Amino acid sequence: MAHHTLKFGYSQLVERLNRFPQGAAPSKLLDKILQILFSEKEAELVSLLPIKPFTAKKASKIWKMDRAKAQKVLDELCSRAILVDIRQNEETIYCLPPPMAGFFEFSMMRIRYDIDQKVLGELFYQYMNVEEDFIKNLFTVGETQLGRVFVHEPALSKENALHVLDYERASEVIKTSEHMGVGVCYCRHKMLHMDRACDAPLEICMTFGNSAAALIRHGFARRVEAEEGLELLQSAYEHNLVQFGENVREKVAFICNCCGCCCEAMLAAKRFGLLNPIHTTNFMPRIKKEKCTGCGKCVDVCPVEAMTLISANDPNHVKKKIAKVNEEICLGCGVCVKACTEDNIELFSRPERVITPLNSVHRTVVMAIERGKLQNLIFDNRVLWSHRALAAVLGVILKLPPIKQAMASKQMKSRYLETLISRMRF
């Protein structure tokens, strides 16, 4: 009984985290991770917080705690990047980000001495790269995923460049974001503690908007202007890193510059490629077979092992090899195009454009529907949603295709929602 009481706060926190569309699979390793990041009392308090953003006043009411004391707890959690604080019209709004992309990464985005990052990195490695449940649930459940790949802009031909929309360009995200912060790459930092990190740049993890402002404020990211951001992007191109960012068209919150050996998204793509764990670009590489020399440079740089060498079936050169792309798992990043020194690979448009959610609300709602968690967004059992927040969620639902509206209605079992949907169809 005493042991159960000791762990109660952490078990409640696990339950709370799994009300997100992208949760955290229960595991003894997860328990150990949470015990490093949270005290048991903090875990219990955080487990009571709503999914939607909230104020210090709301937290004090939920916690039944004096406002000043609640504020102190919130500020302490923000200082460790457990919570994100957003300044809005002279008021601070708080929210608990999901584990990933969220406070798991934030814990490793700078060198810290208040926690044992070597132990934490080893636990993350075991939880994500050895155990399978967390990564599999994060990247393979449902059709709509957390992240998408940005096209490698140097690989675009003049013709292709005409068809690339602004939201498909990492450079445009950098140029137009209100805030931009750069921190240590969580993935390579984790692998560094496992003696498995590659030599790609470490301080190259990009955050934007409100998330960047919060991380900069608490020292987890360094503020950079667009000019330096573009220089970092160029460095990423030179190291053949893939730009993997939030799967939205507006107000992208993060762009990671990923290698195929350390980064969670690329590793997930290699492990679960046929399950489409990452939204691809709208391009696919095409190899000029008659000119391919079989040098294998494209194979070496492909982050998800979509490129291979096969026999050229040339009776005059029986040992000759040529490159072949596995279109079922190819991300369409275009890294292979630049690697080909013979200019024998080009990008062409996919037959059907990849659908990207409008913004984070749109993506979150669709992910919640596909994962059977919509009720958690609509009815937060810790605190009632405001009419504005409820309207935002319902607004997204009403714009979904009929089949996803039916899924939403089934999950909600709400006559009110069914009536709204039926009226919108006529």
Residue pairs with C-beta under 8 A, 6 or more apart in sequence:
6 40
7 31
7 40
8 40
8 44
9 38
9 40
9 41
9 42
9 43
9 44
9 47
10 31
10 34
10 35
10 38
10 40
10 43
12 43
12 44
12 47
12 48
13 34
13 38
13 43
13 44
13 46
13 47
14 24
14 26
14 30
14 31
14 34
15 47
16 46
16 47
16 48
16 49
16 96
17 23
17 24
17 98
17 99
18 24
18 26
19 51
19 373
19 376
20 51
20 98
20 99
20 373
20 376
21 98
21 364
21 367
21 368
21 370
21 371
21 373
22 98
22 99
22 100
22 137
22 138
22 146
22 367
23 98
23 99
23 137
24 30
24 99
24 134
25 131
25 133
25 134
25 137
27 127
27 131
27 133
27 134
29 123
29 126
29 127
29 131
30 127
30 134
32 123
33 104
33 120
33 123
33 124
33 127
34 43
36 115
36 116
36 119
36 120
36 123
37 80
37 82
37 103
37 107
37 115
37 120
38 46
38 82
42 73
42 77
42 82
45 63
45 73
46 77
46 82
46 83
46 96
48 62
48 63
48 382
49 59
49 62
49 94
49 96
49 382
50 58
50 62
50 380
50 382
50 383
51 96
51 376
51 377
51 380
51 382
52 95
52 380
52 383
52 385
52 386
52 389
53 86
53 93
53 94
53 95
54 62
54 93
54 94
54 95
54 383
55 91
55 92
55 93
55 94
56 67
56 70
56 71
56 74
56 92
56 94
57 67
58 383
59 65
59 70
59 73
59 74
59 94
60 66
60 67
60 69
60 70
60 71
62 382
62 383
63 70
63 73
65 73
74 83
74 85
74 94
75 85
77 83
78 84
78 85
78 94
78 214
78 218
79 218
80 107
80 114
80 218
81 103
81 106
81 107
81 109
81 214
81 215
81 218
81 220
82 96
82 103
82 106
83 94
83 95
83 96
83 97
84 94
84 95
84 96
84 97
84 210
84 211
84 214
84 215
85 92
85 93
85 94
85 214
85 217
86 92
86 93
86 94
86 95
86 210
86 213
86 214
87 93
87 213
96 103
97 103
97 106
97 211
100 138
100 146
100 264
101 146
101 147
101 246
101 253
101 254
104 124
104 186
105 186
105 205
106 186
106 215
106 220
107 115
107 117
107 120
107 186
108 117
108 120
108 121
108 124
108 184
108 186
108 189
108 190
109 183
109 184
109 186
109 189
109 205
109 215
109 220
109 221
110 183
110 184
110 219
110 220
110 221
111 117
111 184
117 189
117 193
118 193
121 189
121 190
121 191
121 192
121 193
121 194
122 193
122 194
124 190
125 190
125 191
125 193
125 194
127 134
128 134
128 135
128 264
129 135
129 264
129 267
132 271
135 264
135 267
135 268
135 271
136 272
138 146
138 268
139 145
139 146
139 265
139 268
139 269
139 272
139 275
139 277
139 278
140 268
140 272
140 275
140 276
140 277
141 370
141 371
142 367
142 370
142 371
143 276
143 370
144 247
144 357
144 363
144 366
144 367
144 370
145 247
145 276
145 277
145 278
145 279
145 367
146 246
146 247
146 363
146 367
147 244
147 245
147 246
147 247
147 256
147 265
147 278
147 279
148 244
148 245
148 246
148 247
148 278
148 279
148 280
148 281
148 354
148 356
149 242
149 243
149 244
149 278
149 279
149 280
149 281
149 331
149 332
149 333
150 168
150 169
150 170
150 243
150 244
150 245
150 255
150 281
150 333
151 164
151 168
151 169
151 281
151 282
151 283
151 332
151 333
151 334
151 347
152 237
152 242
152 243
152 333
152 334
152 335
152 337
152 338
153 164
153 169
153 170
153 171
153 237
154 237
154 338
155 334
155 335
155 337
155 338
155 347
156 164
156 334
156 347
157 346
157 347
160 283
160 347
160 349
163 282
163 349
164 282
166 172
166 176
167 173
167 249
167 250
167 252
167 356
168 281
168 282
170 233
170 243
170 245
170 255
171 230
171 233
173 208
173 245
173 252
173 255
174 180
174 206
174 226
174 229
174 230
174 233
174 255
175 226
175 230
177 208
177 209
177 212
177 226
177 252
178 208
178 209
178 213
179 208
179 209
179 210
179 212
179 213
179 216
179 223
180 206
180 207
180 208
180 212
180 223
180 224
180 225
180 226
180 229
181 206
181 207
181 208
181 212
181 213
181 215
181 216
181 220
181 221
181 222
181 223
181 224
182 203
182 204
182 205
182 206
182 207
182 221
182 222
182 224
182 228
182 229
182 232
183 203
183 205
183 207
183 215
183 220
183 221
183 222
184 202
184 203
184 205
185 200
185 201
185 202
185 203
185 204
185 205
185 256
185 257
185 262
185 263
186 205
187 256
187 258
187 259
187 262
187 263
187 264
188 197
188 198
188 200
188 202
188 259
188 262
188 263
189 197
189 202
190 262
191 197
191 198
191 261
191 262
192 202
196 261
196 262
197 262
198 259
198 261
198 262
200 239
200 241
200 257
200 259
200 262
201 232
201 235
201 236
201 239
201 241
201 257
203 222
204 232
204 235
204 236
204 241
204 257
205 221
205 254
205 256
205 257
206 229
206 232
206 254
206 255
206 256
206 257
207 215
207 221
207 253
207 254
208 251
208 252
208 253
208 254
208 255
209 251
209 252
209 253
210 253
211 253
211 254
212 221
212 223
212 253
215 221
216 222
216 223
224 232
232 257
233 243
233 257
236 243
236 257
237 338
239 257
239 259
240 259
240 301
240 303
240 335
240 338
240 339
241 257
241 258
241 259
242 257
242 258
242 259
242 260
242 263
242 266
242 303
242 331
242 333
242 335
243 255
243 256
243 257
243 258
243 333
244 255
244 256
244 257
244 258
244 263
244 265
244 266
244 278
245 252
245 254
245 255
245 256
246 252
246 253
246 254
246 255
246 360
246 363
247 279
247 356
247 357
247 363
248 356
248 357
248 358
248 359
248 360
248 362
248 363
249 356
249 357
249 358
249 359
250 358
250 359
251 359
251 360
253 360
256 263
256 265
258 265
258 266
258 303
259 266
259 303
260 266
260 267
260 270
260 302
260 303
260 304
260 305
263 303
265 277
265 278
266 303
266 304
268 277
268 278
269 277
269 278
269 303
269 304
269 329
269 331
270 304
270 305
273 304
273 306
273 328
273 329
274 328
274 329
278 331
279 354
279 356
280 330
280 331
280 332
280 350
280 354
281 331
281 332
281 333
281 334
281 354
282 332
282 349
282 350
282 353
282 354
283 332
283 334
283 347
283 348
283 349
283 350
284 325
284 327
284 330
284 332
284 347
284 348
284 349
284 350
285 298
285 325
285 330
285 332
285 334
285 336
285 337
285 345
285 346
285 347
285 348
286 325
286 345
286 346
286 347
286 348
287 298
287 322
287 323
287 324
287 325
287 344
287 345
288 344
288 345
288 346
289 312
289 322
291 342
291 344
292 312
292 322
292 323
292 342
292 344
293 342
293 344
294 309
294 312
294 320
294 321
294 322
294 323
295 341
295 342
296 309
296 321
296 323
297 339
297 340
297 341
298 307
298 323
298 336
298 339
298 340
298 345
299 307
299 308
299 309
299 323
300 339
301 335
301 336
301 339
302 335
302 336
303 331
303 333
303 335
304 329
304 330
304 331
305 329
306 325
306 326
306 327
306 329
306 330
306 331
307 323
307 324
307 325
307 326
307 336
308 323
308 324
308 326
309 321
309 322
309 323
309 324
310 321
310 322
310 323
310 324
311 320
311 321
311 322
312 320
312 321
312 322
314 320
323 345
325 336
332 347
332 350
334 347
336 345
337 345
337 346
337 347
357 363
357 366
361 392
361 393
361 396
362 396
364 377
365 374
365 377
365 393
365 396
365 397
366 396
366 400
366 404
368 374
368 376
368 377
369 397
369 400
369 404
369 407
369 408
369 411
370 404
370 407
372 411
374 408
374 411
374 412
375 411
375 412
377 393
378 385
378 390
378 393
378 412
379 385
385 393
394 417
394 420
397 405
397 408
397 417
397 420
397 421
398 405
398 420
398 421
398 424
400 408
402 425
405 421
408 417
408 421
409 417
409 418
409 421
